[in-house]
Amino acid sequence: MAFKYLVIVESPAKAKTIEKYLGRNYKVVASLGHIRDLPKSRMGVDFENDYEPEYITIRGKGPVIKDLKKYAKKAEKVYLAADPDREGEAIAWHLSFILGLDKEEKNRVVFNEITKDAVKNALKNPRHLNEDLIDSQQARRVLDRIVGYQISPILWKKVKRGLSAGRVQSVALKMICDREEEINNFKPEEYWSLDANFIQKRKKFKANFYGVDGKKEKLPNNEAVQAVIKRLNQSEDFDVTKVVKKERKRNPYPPFTTSSLQQEAAGKLNFRTRKTMMVAQQLYEGISLGRGGSVGLITYMRTDSTRLSDTAKQEANELILQDYGKEYAATTIRKQKNQQSAQDAHEAIRATSAMRRPEDIKQYLSKDQFKLYQLIWSRFIASQMKPAVYDTVRVDIEQNGVKFRANGSQIKFKGYQAVYTDSKSEKDNMLPDLEEGDRIKLDSLEPNQHFTQPPARYSEATLIKTLEENGVGRPSTYAPTLETIQRRYYVTLKNKRFEPTELGGIVNEIICDYFPDIVDINFTADLEKDLDSVEEGKKEWVEIIDQFYRPFKKDVDKAVEEVEEVEIEDEPAGFDCEKCGSPMVIKIGRYGKFHACSNFPDCRNTKPIVKKIGVTCPTCKKGEVVERKSKKKRIFYGCERYPDCDFTSWDKPIGRDCPKCEQFLVEKVTKKQRQVKCSNCDYEEAVQK
């Protein structure tokens, strides 16, 4: 089919959505991401010529480039429509070079949402390639290459092959190791609480110990608790000495940025960071909504801005008036404040249309797509609603100079919480009607011993939040960073919390000792600001790289000379190799620990380390069921005799058979409950909380 204009995007899904919006004069094709990059086999940076990058065509991209050149020759004009960020600008720049496009021609089009109006408007207003954005991305790429390709060989030589280091990943690893050290060095301290249960008008309520003789006091031990209790006459009434009633407002959160979406999806939907970004990409690139065709459901999902367009605010306001009423709509359009480091290049993550309610399009979405879209839509709408209003009351209750305090609250007006519940949302905690001067009866006292707890290990969400708060990395870097430190086996994720491995501790120690700037949070954050200033056209990228590289090269030379080789001793596995009889040992590979023969390389026998669950295989009745992991790290259960026995189950067998059909029973666990069900029929047992 003949066409006049060629539009190049990154992905086939995006191309498919956009092509439906444009007429027959347009051909939309995908470059499948980057087509040029630095070579993998060498540094690819010319240190003698202002750090000039040596780009090469990515292996396997030959056929794609051939097709792009063929289409470009036929077109009157080529539009470069990669994503609206630094990475997208770099892809467009490489495409322009490969296709030999005129630098003076306006052929770069950007849109923050893949909707018909946004795409057509972008094509009407093309611009030149943004040299500052390209330089900023190039600076980051060169800087990461210098760090990775100069530290990694040291780790390969001194520790083991296959290791790597990077700007953001090294900081993340250090934070995890530092937190582990805090936990190991933590010494718990004893403290006590003293609660009083009162009765007023047949209603019981609880108050907490506040202090003695008008001063707030802590209870460090049981002796302090008993001293307070001795001052009380438990058979006499207590006096209500003060009642403070207030109205408190809770404002809604702003719409999502990349990091806040990752954090909230982890907490509410139990999504890993990688999964959140993958599903968000699908929603952005377009979902087929039946006869309506494919449409992008959310705006671009890599952003650190909370800004909303006036059109989006107006449409959200119309929906709120229509679905919830005038009393819920914000009287003035709320302005969102960005973080100081936010680039504000495009909008917050929001639904492309407020009127596209999640329930209305649920039938067209997968389960995960619906969950994430509902989260994004709800947060977007809630951000434009009135605050939630609570009636609060604080009551002071005293006897013999001992003060207890009770706090109560009741929601008066839901406001934004009619759409979106968040960590600010509270359950009603009603106190009985009390007035100053009332006398009330004590029902019982509850002294409780406590011990201070060590700081919690980082989860994906809390680590991303801390990195963002410290200005380390940018929205697009968090997911790949967390993936890398796990893939290198520097950390493991246990109970959704990061723990450093022995290998991670060794790597962190070397980098901290010899490359202190790389893991210094303030240094890294300042470097990020410098790189952002390149994007704003305020600094030259070569100058920033040079300022970094000169002292860094001295650190590299020192490390090459001084870092001693580290031998990671193999742990005995406790059994012998069935092939040669030599002792088996536990080794560390790129995917974690595994069993290997100590007679390597003469004997190359290896075995995965599996966890037995104490259940006989329900299929062969010979082997034991063991816990395994799929390629995507999802836990499943199989027979230890595989491949002789092919039994597998996603759910954990419990070792009993179903009384109805005699097939094996399994355990299903959710956040709130544990349930035993049959693997074959509808039999299930009572839920155990």
Secondary structure as GFF3:
##gff-version 3
##sequence-region A 1 689
A	DSSP	beta_strand	5	9	.	.	.	ID=ss1
A	DSSP	alpha_helix	12	21	.	.	.	ID=ss2
A	DSSP	beta_strand	26	30	.	.	.	ID=ss3
A	DSSP	beta_strand	36	37	.	.	.	ID=ss4
A	DSSP	beta_strand	45	46	.	.	.	ID=ss5
A	DSSP	beta_strand	52	53	.	.	.	ID=ss6
A	DSSP	beta_strand	56	57	.	.	.	ID=ss7
A	DSSP	alpha_helix	62	74	.	.	.	ID=ss8
A	DSSP	beta_strand	77	80	.	.	.	ID=ss9
A	DSSP	alpha_helix	86	99	.	.	.	ID=ss10
A	DSSP	alpha_helix	116	124	.	.	.	ID=ss11
A	DSSP	alpha_helix	131	158	.	.	.	ID=ss12
A	DSSP	alpha_helix	167	185	.	.	.	ID=ss13
A	DSSP	beta_strand	190	200	.	.	.	ID=ss14
A	DSSP	beta_strand	203	212	.	.	.	ID=ss15
A	DSSP	beta_strand	215	216	.	.	.	ID=ss16
A	DSSP	alpha_helix	222	231	.	.	.	ID=ss17
A	DSSP	beta_strand	238	250	.	.	.	ID=ss18
A	DSSP	alpha_helix	258	269	.	.	.	ID=ss19
A	DSSP	alpha_helix	273	285	.	.	.	ID=ss20
A	DSSP	beta_strand	287	288	.	.	.	ID=ss21
A	DSSP	three_ten_helix	290	292	.	.	.	ID=ss22
A	DSSP	beta_strand	294	295	.	.	.	ID=ss23
A	DSSP	alpha_helix	310	323	.	.	.	ID=ss24
A	DSSP	three_ten_helix	326	328	.	.	.	ID=ss25
A	DSSP	alpha_helix	358	361	.	.	.	ID=ss26
A	DSSP	three_ten_helix	362	364	.	.	.	ID=ss27
A	DSSP	alpha_helix	367	382	.	.	.	ID=ss28
A	DSSP	beta_strand	388	399	.	.	.	ID=ss29
A	DSSP	beta_strand	402	413	.	.	.	ID=ss30
A	DSSP	three_ten_helix	415	418	.	.	.	ID=ss31
A	DSSP	beta_strand	439	451	.	.	.	ID=ss32
A	DSSP	alpha_helix	460	469	.	.	.	ID=ss33
A	DSSP	three_ten_helix	475	477	.	.	.	ID=ss34
A	DSSP	alpha_helix	478	487	.	.	.	ID=ss35
A	DSSP	beta_strand	491	494	.	.	.	ID=ss36
A	DSSP	beta_strand	497	500	.	.	.	ID=ss37
A	DSSP	alpha_helix	502	514	.	.	.	ID=ss38
A	DSSP	alpha_helix	521	535	.	.	.	ID=ss39
A	DSSP	alpha_helix	541	562	.	.	.	ID=ss40
A	DSSP	beta_strand	571	576	.	.	.	ID=ss41
A	DSSP	beta_strand	583	589	.	.	.	ID=ss42
A	DSSP	beta_strand	592	597	.	.	.	ID=ss43
A	DSSP	beta_strand	606	608	.	.	.	ID=ss44
A	DSSP	beta_strand	611	616	.	.	.	ID=ss45
A	DSSP	beta_strand	624	629	.	.	.	ID=ss46
A	DSSP	beta_strand	635	639	.	.	.	ID=ss47
A	DSSP	beta_strand	648	649	.	.	.	ID=ss48
A	DSSP	beta_strand	652	657	.	.	.	ID=ss49
A	DSSP	beta_strand	664	669	.	.	.	ID=ss50
A	DSSP	beta_strand	674	678	.	.	.	ID=ss51
###
